[in-house]
Amino acid sequence: MPKQVTEMLKGILEGIVLAILGRRSAYGYEITAELRERGFADIAEGTIYALLTRIEQRGLVDVAKVPSEKGPPRKVYALNAAGRTALEEFWATYDLLATRLAGLRDDAAGTTTTIQERP
């Protein structure tokens, strides 16, 4: 993965994980596996576990220990009300930035020529 993609991804990875947990509860390995299935293969599993610890400490998820057939119990993360609010804020911010970036790209390509001047 190019360095620029890696750097941009660092800024939105929490939102991506919240989006996954917004669909269903999951444990760390399941989240990593889904990220890989969606083309984010270069994200280290340790990065996801560190992020899960941070969002747990911030109170964005509820955690349940579920018995595992292999080894110790798994920590299963589920988005709670605070996490859903954070996810909504993430998508609103993402949409705002995506719109502004698209405008910049269009301006650079010459497809949009209107720029409002400030008084």
C-alpha positions as CSV (number, residue, x, y, z in Angstrom):
1,M,0.0,0.0,0.0
2,P,1.5,3.4,-0.9
3,K,2.6,5.6,2.0
4,Q,0.1,8.3,1.2
5,V,-2.8,5.7,1.4
6,T,-1.4,4.4,4.7
7,E,-1.2,7.9,6.2
8,M,-4.8,8.8,5.1
9,L,-6.1,5.5,6.4
10,K,-4.6,6.2,9.9
11,G,-6.9,9.2,10.1
12,I,-10.1,7.3,9.3
13,L,-9.4,3.8,10.6
14,E,-11.4,4.4,13.8
15,G,-14.4,5.3,11.7
16,I,-14.0,2.3,9.6
17,V,-14.0,0.0,12.6
18,L,-17.0,1.8,14.1
19,A,-18.8,1.2,10.8
20,I,-18.1,-2.5,10.9
21,L,-19.3,-2.7,14.5
22,G,-22.3,-0.6,13.6
23,R,-23.5,-3.6,11.5
24,R,-22.7,-6.3,14.0
25,S,-20.7,-7.1,17.1
26,A,-17.4,-8.8,16.5
27,Y,-14.1,-9.7,18.0
28,G,-10.7,-8.4,16.9
29,Y,-9.8,-11.1,14.5
30,E,-13.2,-10.9,12.8
31,I,-12.7,-7.1,12.3
32,T,-9.3,-7.7,10.8
33,A,-10.6,-10.4,8.5
34,E,-13.4,-8.2,7.2
35,L,-10.9,-5.3,6.6
36,R,-8.8,-7.7,4.6
37,E,-11.8,-8.9,2.6
38,R,-12.6,-5.3,1.8
39,G,-9.1,-4.6,0.5
40,F,-7.4,-3.3,3.6
41,A,-4.9,-6.2,3.7
42,D,-1.9,-4.1,5.0
43,I,-3.5,-3.2,8.3
44,A,-1.7,-5.1,11.0
45,E,-3.8,-7.0,13.5
46,G,-2.0,-5.3,16.4
47,T,-3.2,-2.0,15.0
48,I,-6.8,-3.1,15.3
49,Y,-6.4,-4.4,18.8
50,A,-4.8,-1.1,19.9
51,L,-7.7,0.8,18.3
52,L,-10.2,-1.4,20.0
53,T,-8.6,-0.8,23.3
54,R,-8.8,3.0,22.7
55,I,-12.5,3.0,21.7
56,E,-13.3,0.8,24.7
57,Q,-11.6,3.3,27.0
58,R,-13.5,6.1,25.4
59,G,-16.8,4.3,26.1
60,L,-17.8,3.8,22.5
61,V,-18.3,0.0,22.7
62,D,-19.6,-2.5,25.1
63,V,-17.4,-5.6,25.6
64,A,-18.4,-9.1,26.5
65,K,-16.1,-12.0,27.1
66,V,-17.4,-15.0,25.1
67,P,-16.0,-18.5,25.6
68,S,-13.8,-19.8,22.8
69,E,-13.3,-23.4,21.7
70,K,-9.6,-22.6,21.2
71,G,-7.9,-20.8,24.1
72,P,-9.1,-18.0,26.4
73,P,-12.4,-16.2,26.1
74,R,-12.7,-13.7,23.3
75,K,-13.6,-10.1,23.8
76,V,-16.6,-9.3,21.6
77,Y,-17.2,-5.6,20.9
78,A,-20.6,-4.1,20.3
79,L,-21.3,-0.5,19.4
80,N,-23.3,1.3,22.1
81,A,-25.2,4.6,22.0
82,A,-22.0,6.7,22.4
83,G,-20.4,4.7,19.6
84,R,-23.4,5.2,17.3
85,T,-23.2,8.9,17.9
86,A,-19.4,8.8,17.1
87,L,-20.2,6.8,14.0
88,E,-22.8,9.4,12.9
89,E,-20.3,12.2,13.5
90,F,-17.6,10.3,11.5
91,W,-19.9,9.9,8.5
92,A,-21.0,13.6,8.6
93,T,-17.3,14.6,8.7
94,Y,-16.4,12.2,6.0
95,D,-19.2,13.5,3.7
96,L,-18.2,17.1,4.4
97,L,-14.5,16.4,3.5
98,A,-15.4,14.2,0.5
99,T,-17.6,17.0,-0.9
100,R,-14.8,19.6,-0.4
101,L,-12.2,17.4,-1.9
102,A,-14.4,16.6,-4.9
103,G,-14.8,20.4,-5.4
104,L,-11.0,20.9,-5.3
105,R,-10.5,18.1,-7.8
106,D,-13.2,19.5,-10.1
107,D,-11.6,23.0,-9.9
108,A,-8.2,21.5,-10.7
109,A,-9.7,19.6,-13.7
110,G,-11.4,22.8,-14.9
111,T,-14.9,21.4,-14.6
112,T,-16.0,23.9,-12.0
113,T,-15.1,27.6,-12.5
114,T,-17.2,29.3,-9.9
115,I,-15.4,30.3,-6.8
116,Q,-17.2,32.6,-4.4
117,E,-15.3,35.5,-3.2
118,R,-15.5,36.6,0.4
119,P,-16.5,40.1,1.2
